[in-house]
Amino acid sequence: MNTAQAASFADAALLSELDHLADADLDALDFGVIAIDAEGVVRRYNAFESRAAGLSSQRVLGQPLFTVVAPCMNNFMVAQRFEDALADGAALDATLDYVLTLRMRPVKVRLRLLAAPAGPLRYVLVQRPA
């Protein structure tokens, strides 16, 4: 079984798994993956999230997540948690119920926010209802 097949939204070690997945394996996951750098610029964006959000990777990659791609996440629940973790040099692993509202009708999702203090990428994972 490859890493992508084994990876699930709730895996305890998911952060380290995501950092090592090839783009094709990231695309095989059954939840959305948006990876941002320390400045909040989207560096990885998987096919699941592209299809679900209706945004192509060409439109999203290289763009600031919280101001251009998904300003509906630019709040204390999502963006501020990444900023706080970065400022504190702390790990972040938080799961929350959320409603996405930009460019679509409101959609209830579960978000998982992942970041390691020294990691090059931080992740917003998006699990949509089946």
N, C-alpha and C positions, 0 to 999 in steps of 0.2 A: 504494500500500500504506500503510495507516495505521500508527501507531507500535506499537499493540498487536500487529499481525501481524508486525512486524519484530522485536519484542523477544523475546529468548530468555534462558533461565536463565543462559547463559554469556557474554552480551554484555558486553564490557569497559566500555561506557558505560551500563550498565543503571541505575545509581543515578540519574543525571540524567534518564533516560527515565521512570523510575517517578515521580519528583517532578512530572512534567508530564502524566501520563496522567489522563484523566477516569475517573471510577468505572466507567463502562461499558467503557472500554478495559482497565482493570485486571481487570475480570471476564472479559474475553475471553482472558486469558493462560492457557497450559496448565500452569501451576505455581502453587503457593500463594504468596500475598503477605500478610504481616502487617507493617503499619507502626506503629511506636511512637514516642512523643515522648521527650524526654530523661528523663522520670520513669518510662518503661517502660509507659505507658498506651497501649492499642491505639487508633489513630486511623483506620486504614484496614484493611480485611479483604476480600479478594476472594472471588468466588463459588466459584472452584475450591477454595480452602482450606476454605470453609464446607461444601461437599459432601463433600470428602475426610475432614475431621475430624468431621463430623456436628455442628458447632456453628454456630448461626445468627449472623449479624452483629449482630442485636439483643442477643444474649447476650454477645458478645465486645467490641463497641465500647464504649469508655469504661472498660474493666476493665484492671487491671494484668496484663501478659502473664505475667511470671515467678512471680507468686504466686497468681493466680486462674485464668487461662486455660490456661497450660501450665507448671505447676510442674516438669514433667520437664525443662524447659530452664533451670531456675534452678541453674546450675552453672558451673564454670570454663570449660567448652567453649563456652557460648553467652552467658549473661547477663554473666559476668565480662569477656568480650571487649569487649562494648559499654561496660561501665563503664570498663575500662582505656583504650579509645580516647577516650572522652569526657574522662576525667581528663587524658590526655596531649595532647588537642587534635589527635589523629591520625585519619587516614582509616582505615576498616576495610573490607576486602574479603577475606573468608575463606570457603572452601568446605570442608565436612567431611562425612564419612559419619556418620550418626547413627541412633539408634533411638528413635522416639516410642513412649511407653508409656502415657500417660494416657488414660483413657476408651476404650481400644481395645486389641486385642491388639497386641503389639509389631510395629511396621512400620519396616522399613529405608528410610531416605530420604537424600537429600543436602540439606544446608542450605547456603545462601549468606547470609552476614551482611554487610550493607552499611551504612556510615555515613560521612558527611562531617563534618569538624570544625564547620562553621557551619550544617550542614543542620538543618532543623526536624524531620525524620523519620529514623528508622533502620529498616532492613528486615531481616526474617527471611523468606527465600524457601525454599519447601519443594518439592523435586522428588521425586515418588513414582515407583516403578517402573511401567512401562507394563503 
